[in-house]
Amino acid sequence: MNFSIHRHLVLLLLLMLSLSASAQTPKREVRAVWLTTIGGIDWPRTRGESQQKRELCQILDRLQAANVNTVLLQTRVRASTIYPSDYEPWDICMTGRAGGNPGYDPLRFAIDECHRRGMELHAWVVTIPVGKWNAPACKQLRNRYPSLIKKIGDEGFMNPESSETGNYIAKICKEITDRYDIDGIHLDYIRYPEKWSLRVSREQGRSYITDIVRKIHRAVKGSKPWVKLSCSPIGKYSDLSRYSSKGWNAYHTVCQDAQRWLRDGLMDELFPMMYFRDNHFYPFAINWKEKDYGRIVAPGLGIWFLDRREGNWPLSDITRELQVLRELKLGHTYFRSKFFTDNTKGIYNYVRDTFDPYPALVPAMTWEHSTPPSAPQRFGQKLHDGVLELRWDGARDNSGAPYLLYNVYASRTSPVDVNDARNLIAARLVVNQLFLKSDKDERPLYYAITAMDRYGNESAPLQSNAIVGGSRHIALLQNDGRRLTLPAKDPGLDASVIIIESMVGKEVARKPYMGDYVDISRLPEGMYVVRAQTRRKVTHRLGEFIIKR
């Protein structure tokens, strides 16, 4: 998709007129959150290993339910870390005291829990800022490198113009990459501090920052080429012909040549911090798309502005931006996790129930490796005590990565269409089996299994050649695409809630059970199961329906 900057206004009008929340969601799309650890503002908000683990799992469960597939976890905070590093002390967020060991490895635990839920974890590394000048972590780094850290106000910053800065940050990134099964290294603040007194040309400044990026790229990719390297540039790359950045942009203001990093292969992915609205957002989003060079771009949305204390934006500002990003075939990222999982202004419910009702895979890094693995072999299934076990033999990998991942698809028809996101029921499995609850009332499903390497390349599907049980005729409930007609309510049924599920059992909407109709206008096209839930949380199946507009 090619856009001309000179046609922004016309294109934006066309985009806005053509957008529909009910459009089919893409199978490949980055849906990310920044999970902040500084001060425990997202996590951890408690002390103690068991409490922190439980709290993180609750956050990840919420993210998984909204089909988030990428977690950017703040790992190097301010010259301090949330893992046992050979170079820097523990961050204060883990125990409440600087350098305090929490008694477990939070990064390893977070990686395992993200992978268990089919999500990528990228280690978020804050690069240039190193915290308060007299904070223990900053003082330790100053003592080791007396000439490397510069003071601005009461803060310390690594000198972007020193060759040692790139060497040191590259060592941190290599340590994380070598020790952990991460999916990405995400660089934050890889730029000049805005209050830095720049005494070199802007061109030379960009060269200094690019040299740091190049050293980190060499360290990460030399160890594990399938690990994505990304950063979060200022949300406006530069001034556009008809839209000014108002003096705040990546290229000129802070010497951040992020689009060149994509072009030259130094970055796989960008998460521009697009915390703006209206003409401060849309033209600049198009510019990122125009200059993505076939790589991944997932702009960050300032959902904290939805909070009444922060900006009190209406939800429609964010939902409109989400819709435009999808039309542009860009991903989307939320800052921060807590504003998302707290459902600020209803953002979580909108994403879970309407915008991202189905899972999505992250786009493949075909520029690094493009040969897919072979298909899995010998599909098998077994039903026992209400649990359906799917199993298959492994595939052959061609990427050199240590293991393969598996995706499972299901549908009412055979062969299963693995290009339809609505059929994806499990992503990035690391084992060759899946257990599913089996409802006796459900019509049986067909299944398909694909193998996927760590670059995201997916094999041809292994299709199931049989279904468990027999088929039966079902009378569908009637709807006009906006309202669903419910069956007559049994006088003995004390149900007060209607639950609408996808055909593989994922809840997509919850409505009050009042009257003969229920609003389905915000649901995408597809087939659904509708259930009634009693006050004791017991559910009763009412039937199935198809939305076709």
N, C-alpha and C positions, 0 to 999 in steps of 0.2 A: 504494500500500500504506500504510494508516494503522495505526499502533500506539499503544496507550495505555501510558504509562509504568507505570500501575498493574497491567498484566498482563505485566510483563517475565518473571517466572519461568515462567509457563505458556507464553508464546510461545517462550522460549529452549528449553524442553524440546521443544516441537513442532518447532522449527527443527532441533535436533540430531537428532531422530528421523527427520526427512524428508530430511536431506542425503544426497547420494550423489555421490562423486567421479566417477562414470561418467555423470552427467547431461550433456546436451548443453551445450556452452559457448555463451555469448551472442555475437551478432555485434557488438554495441556494448558496449564496456567499457574503462575506463581501466586500463592495466597499466603502472605507472611505476616508475622508480628515481630516487633521489637520487644523482647522480654528483658526489662531493665533490672539490674541488681544494685546499682549505686544507691546507697541509703536504704536498700530493701524496698524501694517504692513500688515495684511489681512483685518481686520475690528476692530473698525470703523475708517474710514479715514476722516470723517467729524464730525462736531459738531452740536448738536441740535437733539432733539428726532425724528422729522419727517424725517430729512435727514438720520439719522442713520438707522431708520427702513426701509426706501426706499432702502438704499444701501444694507442692509442685505438681503432683499427680492430679489434683483437683483442677489446677489451671490447665494442664495438658488435656484432660478429659473434656473441658469446656471448649478448648480450641479444636480438638478432634471432631466434636459434635457439630462445629460450624465449618468443617471441611477445610480448615487451615492446614497447609502442607509444609510450611517452612517456619522454623522458629530461630530467630536471631537472638541468641542468648549472650548477654554481656558477660564476657569471660575475663578480659583484662580491663579493669575498672579505671583506676588512676595510679599507674605504676604498682598495681597490686592485682591479685588474681583470685578466682574462685576454684582453683585447682592447685595441687602442690607443685610449685614451680622451682626450678633450680636458680632462677634469676630474680624473682620478686616475691614479696611476702604475701600472706593471705590478706584479702581485703576485709575491712571491718564489718562488712554487711553480714558475714557468716556467723560471727559469734558476738558482735557488739564491741570487740576490742581489736585494734590493729594488730595484725600478725597472728591472731588466734586461730588455731587449727580446729576445724569443726568435727574432726574425728572420722570423716569419710570424704570421698572425692565427689563433690557436687557435680562437676562437669561430666564425669563418667556416668553417674546416675542419670543425669538429664539426657545424655545421649541415648542410653539404653531405653529410657522411658519414651523418648520421641520415636525411636525406631520401632518400639513395640506397638506404637499407634500409627505407624506408616508415615511419619513426618520426618523431614530432614532437620538436622540441627547444624547451624552455622555458628562458629565461635566468633562472637563480636569482640573485636579488639580495638579499644580506644588508643589511638596512636600518639599524637603529639602532646596533649595535655597530661600532666602527671600530678595534678591535685594541688591542694593548698601548700604554700611554700614551706611551712613548718610542720606539715603532716609527716608522720613517720615514714611512709612509703616514698614521698618526694625527697625527704632528707637522706634516706638510704641511697637513692639513686644519685643525688648530688654529691654525696661522699665518695661514691665509686667513680663518677664522671664529673669532676668539678667544673669543667668548662662547657659541658654539654647542655645544662639546664639553664634557661633564661627566665628571669622574673618579670611578670607583667601584672601590676597591681599586687594582689596577695597570692597569685597563682604561679605555678611552675610549668614551663613548656619545654619540650625537647627542641633543639635548634634544627629547623628544617634544612639549614644550609651546611650542616656538619655531616660529613660522610659517615660518621659513627652512628648517627640517628638511624639511618637505613639498615646498617649492619645489626644494630641492637634489636630493632623491631622485627627484623627478619629472623633473628634467633628465637624470639618469643613465638612467632608464628610457626617456625619449624618445630619447636618443642611441642606445641599443641598438635600439629599435624602428625608428627612421628608417634606420639604417645596415644592418640585418641582416634576413634573411628568416626571422625567428623565428616560432614558433607560439604562444609565450606568454611573459609576464613573470611570474615566480614570486617572491613576496615572502616573505622569511624574517625572523623576529624583528621583525615589524611590531607592536610592543607595548612596554609599559614593561619595563625590566630588572627582574628579580625583587627586586634589592637597592636599587631606587630608593626614596628617601624621598618618598612621595607626599604632597604638601601641599594637593592639591585634592580635591574629592569624586570618587568613582569615576565618577559620571555625567559630570563634567567631563573626567576622564581619558579615558573612552571617546570623548568628543567630539573631544579632541585627536588621538587615534589615527585616528579616522574621517576627520578633516580631511586627514591625510596620505594616506590611501587615496584619498580623493576627488580630490586633486590628481594623484596618479599615474594614476588611472583616466582623468581628463580628458586627460592628456598622451599616454597610450598609445592610447586609443580615438579621440582626435582625429586621430591619424596613421594607424592601421590598425585599424579596428573589428573585424576578424576575428582579431586577436591576443588570446588568452585572458589574462585577469588572474586570478591565483590567489594564495593564501598558504598557509602551514602553521601553523594555529593550534594552541595547546595542545590536547591530545587530548580533554580533557573540557571541554565548553563551560561548564557550570555544574553545581551540585548538582542531583540529581534527587530526586523525592519520596521514593524509597526507597533511593537510593544516593548516598553522599557522595563528593565529589571529594577529600576529605581535605585541603582547603585549597589545592589546586593546580588552577586552572581558568582558562579563557581570559577569561570575562566579568568575574569579580570580582577575580581575583588580578592580572592584567596588563592589564585594560581593553581586551580584544580582542573587539569585538562582531561576530564573524565571521558569525554567522547573519543578523544584520541586513544585513551587506554583501551576502549572497546575495539577501535579500528586496528590497533597494533597488536591485539591479542594479549594485552597485559591484564585485562579484566574479562571475566565470563559474564558478569551480572552487575547491574547498577540498581540501587534503591534510592533514587533522588528524593530529597526531603522536600516534598511539594506541599508545604503547609499553608496553602493559599486558597483563594476562591476566585471564581469568575474569570475575568481576563488576565488575572495574575496566575491562573492555573491552566486553562485549556490551551492557549497558544503554545505555552512552554511544554506541555505534555506532548503535543504534536511534534515539537522540535526534538524531544527525546526519541520519539518513534522514528522520525526521519533519519536520525543518526545512531540507530542501534546496531548497525553493521551485522545484522543477523544474530546478535547476542540477546541476552535476556534483560529486560528493564521492567521493574515493578515499583512504580512510584509510591512514596510514603505519603499517607493521608494524615492530616493533623486532627485526629478524632478527639483529642483532648479539648479542642475548642468547642465541642458539643457541651462540655460541662458548663453549668451556669456561672461558675466562678472564674472560668478561663476565657470565655468568649461568647457562650450561649448561642452558638451557631444552630440553626435549624437542621434537623436530620436530613432534609432534602438537599442541603449543600453537599453532604458527603455521598448520598445515594446517587446524585447526579454525576458526581465525579467518578464513582465506581462504574456507572454505566458507560460513560465516555471512554474510560480506560479499557473496558472490555471491547468496545467498538473499535478501538485502535489496536487491539490485540496486545495490550500491555497487561502485566500483572498488577497486583495491588498489595500494599503493606500498611499495617495499622501501627500508629504511634500514640499511646503505648498499649501494651497488653492489658493492663488493668482497666483502662477506659473501655476496651472492647469486651472483656469478660464480665465487667460490671453492667453491661447493657446500657451504657450512657445514651440517653435520648432514644433508646430502642435500637441502636446500631447492631447489637449482637443478634437480636431476633430477626431483623431485616436480612442480615447476611445468612443466617442459618436457615430460615424458612423460605426466603424468596430469592436472594441473589445467588447464593452458593448452596443450593439444596443437595447437590451431588458432589462426590469427591472429584479431584483433578490430579493428574500427574504433573510434575514439574517438567518443563521443556527439556529435551535432550541436548547435551553438549556435543552436537555432531561435529563442531569445529575441532574438537579434541580427539574424538573417535566416533566412527559412524557405522561400524559393522555390528549388526545385532547378534545376540546369542542364538543358538539353535532353539527350536521349540521344545518344551517339556515332553515327556513320554509317558505312556501307560497310565491314563487317568483311571481312578477308582473311587467308588463311593459306597458308604455303608451307613445304614440307619439303625440306631440302637437306643432304646429308652428315650425317644424324643430328640436325640442329637444326631445330626447328619455329619459324618466325617468325609471330607474330600481329601484325596491324596494323589500324588503324582510323582514320577521319577524326575530327577533333576535334568537340567539342560547343560549344554556345553558353552562355556564362556570364551569370548575372543578378545577380551579387553585387557587382560593382565591384572585386573583387580582381584582381591582375595575371595570374593563370593558374589553370587547372583541374588537378585530379588525376584519375587513372584507377585503377579497381579491376578486377581480372580474376578471374573465377570459372570453375570447371571441374567437370564431373561426367560420369557414364556415361549419364545420361538427358537428354533434351531436352523442354522448355526447361530450362535450368539454373536451379535454385532459388537466387536471390541473397540470400535471407533466411537461408540455412543457412551458419553460419560454417565448416563443414567444406569448403565449396566455394570459399572465398576462397583464392586461391593467390598473389596479388600485390596489394599495397595502396599507394595514394598515388603511383602512377607519374606522373612529370612529362613523359614522352614518350608518343607514340602507337604504341608497339610493345613487344613482349616476345618474348624468345628463350628457348625451352625445349629441354632435351635430350630427344630422342625415343628410347625403348627399343623395339626391334623386337618384343620380347615383350609390350609393353604393348598392351592394348586401347585404341583411340582414344577421345578425350574430346570432349565438346561444350564450347563456351566461351561466356561472356557477359561483356560489357564495360559498366561504368557510369562516368559522369563524376561527380566530386564537387568542390564548391567549397570554399574555404578555411574556411568555417563548418561543413563536414561534411555539407551537404545532398547527397544522392545522387540521380542521375537514374534514369529507367527504364532497363532493360538493353537493350543491343544483343546479340541472340542469334546465335550462328553457325548457319547453315542447312545446314551439311554437316560431315562429319568426314573427317579424313585417314586413308586406308586403309580396310580392311574390318573387319567384326566377326568374332569367332570364339567358339566355345563353350569355356567353361572349367569344369573340375571343381573345385569349391571344397574346400579343406581343412576337416576337421570340427573343431568345438569345442563346448563346453557353456557358453561364456561365462566359464569360469575357466581351462580348460586347452585348448591347441591341440594336436591330434594331428599330428605331423610325418610326412612320407612316409619310407619306408625309406631309410636313409642309404646312399649309394653307397660301397662299400668303398674306392674309389680317391679319395674326397673327403676332404681333410684339414681340413675346416672345423671351427672351434672356437667360432664365434660365430653366433648367429641375429640378424638385423636385421629389424625390423618397420617398414614404411613406410606412410604414407598413400597414397592412390591417385594423388597428384600428386608422389610421390617424396620427401616429407619424412620423415626418420627420426623415429619416435616411441618406439621401445624397442630396447634391445640386451640380449641374453640369452646366457648360455653354451649352447653346443650340446651338451647331455648328455641322452641317453635319447631316448624317443619322444614326449615332451611338452614344452611350454613354457608357463609361467605368463602368462596374458593378463588376469588378474582386475582389474588396475588400468587397463586400456585402456577408453576410452569406446566406446559402440556405434558401429558403422560398418564400412566395408570396408577391408581392408588387403592389402598385398603382403608376403610373407615371403621373405627371402633368407638364404642361408648364406654366411659369409665365411671364406676360407681364411687361413692364417697369413701369406700374402703379400698380404693385403688384396684378393684377387680375390673377387667375389661371384657367386653362382649363384642364380637364381630358383627357389624351391621351389613357389610357388603363391600363391593368394589365399584369403582367408577373410573371412567376415562375422560380426561379433559382434552378436547380437540377444538381449537378455535378457528 
